[in-house]
Amino acid sequence: MSEQNSYNKKNFILGLVSGIAIISAIGFIVLLANGFNGEKNQKITGNNAPTVGNNAPTAGKITINDNDQIRGDKNASITLIEYSDFQCPFCKKFHPTMLRVIDEYKGKVRWVYRHFPLGFHQNAQKSAEASECAGEQGKFWQYADKLVENSQGDGTGLNTEDLKKYAKELGLDTSKFNDCLSNNKFANKVKADMASGQATGVNGTPGTILIDASGNTKLISGALPYEQIKAEIDAVLQ
């Protein structure tokens, strides 16, 4: 082999290796940009990428029923259905926003909480069931607030013993609560909530459906700040 051919071969190999390295680096950067983590891979929309859809895809009219957990005036003209996960850090961040909405739009907005426990959150399903067990004793929202206050994205604060401890702190009948929790009494309700969310286009948490007085719907994905939620509400109240 001539010296020139050897030189060309070396350059070719170096170029090939460099090209592969560049392509790999670009691919890695793209993954980072898209959020290379469990929540993003599950199409979770977080606070850094909130979106508002003009019309949420729905499987028929969205109805509120007696099994729903409602905060605010039950006859309010505006409904916000939040599909949420007690272990989701974005939901934790969004919770104060929703509390402020209910406080500042008394009589005008009702908040419906529905469960959307994500598969990669190990304590989300059981926490959702626990909140319904508390709701059975009339303290869903007090219990939900306590879960949000104490929960962390890694599941800290939401293990079974914690769930039982919160029930005791709220003065619930702990024997009834513990039986409810251990017997998975509300497991199917939680799953039904999640199915209803998926049917309306929710694919991550928090996912909120805004429904105006005429029944028109809008899907709000992510933990939007209060000002943006306020703008959406004011737009349909006008």
N, C-alpha and C positions, 0 to 999 in steps of 0.2 A: 504494500500500500504506500502511495506517495505521501510525502510530507503534507502536500496541499490537501489531499483527500482526508488524511488523519485530522488535519486542522478543521476541515469542514464538518467532519463527523462529530468532533468535540463541540463545535459551535451549535450543531443541530441538537445534541443531547442537552447542552446547557440551556438552549432556548426552550426545549420541550419541558424541562424541569421547571424553568422559570414561569412558563405559561401555566403549568398546572398549579404552581404555588400562587400565582396571581388569581386564577379562577377560584381556588379554594378560599383565598382571603376575601374575595368579593362575596362569595356565598356565605361566609361567616358573618360578614358585615350586614348582609341582607337579613339573616336570621336575627341578629341583634336588633335591627331596625323594626322587625315585626314582633319583637318581644319573645325571645327564646326562653319561655318559661311555661309552666303547666297551664296557667290561666289563659295565656294567649293561644296556646295550641288547642285549647278547648273553645276557641272563639269567644273568649271573655272580653267584654269591653269595660275598661277601667276608667278611672278619673282622667287619664291622660288622653283618652280618645272618645269623649262623649259625642253622641250623634242624636239627631232628632229626625224621625221619619214623618213624612206628610200623612201617611196612612199605614197603620199597622195591618199586616195581612191577618185576616181573622177567619176562623171557621164558624161562620154564623155570628149572630149578635152576642156581644159579651154581656153576661148577666151577673149580677151580684145576688148571692143567695144567703140563706140563714146560717150556713156553715162558714161564711167568710168572717174574718176578723176585721172589724171596722173601727176606725178612730176618727173622731169628729162627728159632725151632724150626719146622721144616716140618710137624711133627705136632701143633702147638699146637691146642688146642680152639677158640680164638677167632681169627677172621680179620678183618683190616682191609684192605680193598682200596681203596687210594687212587688215584683218577683225578686226574692232576696234569699241570702244564705248567711246564717249567723257567723260562719267562720270566714266570710269574705271581707278582707280589709277595706275594699272600696265601699261595701255596704255599710260598714262601721262608720266610714267617713260621710256617707250620704244620710245617715240616720238623723243627725242634728238638723240637716236641711229640711227633712220632712217634718220634724217636730216644729220647726219655725213656720212652715207652711200652714200647718194646722192651727197654730197659735195666731197667726196674722190673717188668716182667711176663715175666721169662725163663721159657721153657718153656710159657707160657700163651697168648701172643699171637704171631701171625705177621703180618708186614706185606707185603702184595703191592702192588707198584708197577705201575700201568698208565698208559699215556700218554693225554692228552687235550689235545693242542696246539690252542690257540684260533686261529682264522683271522686275527685282528688282531694276533697276536704273530708278527712276521716270522721270528724265529729259533727258534720253539718246535718246529716239525716237525723241522728238521735236528738240533737238540739232542737230541731224543728218539731219532732214528736213531743219533746218535753214541753215546749211552749204551748202546744195544743192540750197537753195534760193540765197545764196551769189554766188554760182557757176554759177547760171543763169546770173549773172552780171559780170562774169569773175574773181571772187575773192574767189574761193573755198578755196585755200590753205592759203591765208592770214587770212581768217575767221577761218579755222580749227586750225591754229597756235594760234589764239587768244582764241579759246575755250579751247584748251589744257592748255594754260598759266593760264587761269582764273578758270578752273573747279576744283572741289573737289569731292571726293568720295561720299559725302553726298548730292551732287546736287548743292551746293553753287556755284554761278557764272553762273548757267545755267538756271535760271528761264526765263520766257518769256520776262520780261522787260530787263534783261541782254542781251538776244539774240538780241533784237531790238537796244539796246544801242551800241553793237559791230558793227552792220550794219551801224549805223550813224558814228561811229568813223572811219570806213574804207571808208567813202564817198560814200556809196551805195545809190541808189534811195530808200529811206526808205519807201515811199508809196508803191512802187512795192514789196519791201521786205516784209513789214508787211502783204500785201494782200496774198502774196505767203505763208507766214507762217500760217496765220489764216485759209486759205482755204485748208491746208494740201496737197498742190500741189505735194509734193514729197514723200508722205507717202508710196505709192506703190513702188516707186523706192528703198526706204530704206528696205522695206520688201523683195523685190526681191534680194537685196544684201545679206540679211541674209539667205535667202533660198539657194542662190548659195554657201554660206559658209558652210552651213550644208551639202550640197551635196558633198562637197570636204573633209569632215571630221572635219571641225572646230566645236568645241563645247564650246569654251571659248575665252576670249579676253586677250591680243592680240593673234590672230591666223594668221600666215603668210604662204602663199604658195610661195615657191621659184620655179621658172620655168626657166630651162636653154634653151640654143639656140635650142636644139633638141626637146623641149616640155616636157622633163622629169620633174616630180614634186616632191617636198619634203615639208612636213608639219612641220612647226616650231611653237611649242606651247609655249606661255609665253614670258615674256619680257627678252629675252636673252641680255647679255651685248654686246657691239660693237665687242669685240674681237672674240666672237663666231659667230656672224653674218658674220664678215669678213672672218673667216675660211671657212664658208659654201660657200660664194661667190667665194673666191679664188679657192676652190676645183673644181668648175664647169667652171671657166675661164681658167684653165690649159689645 
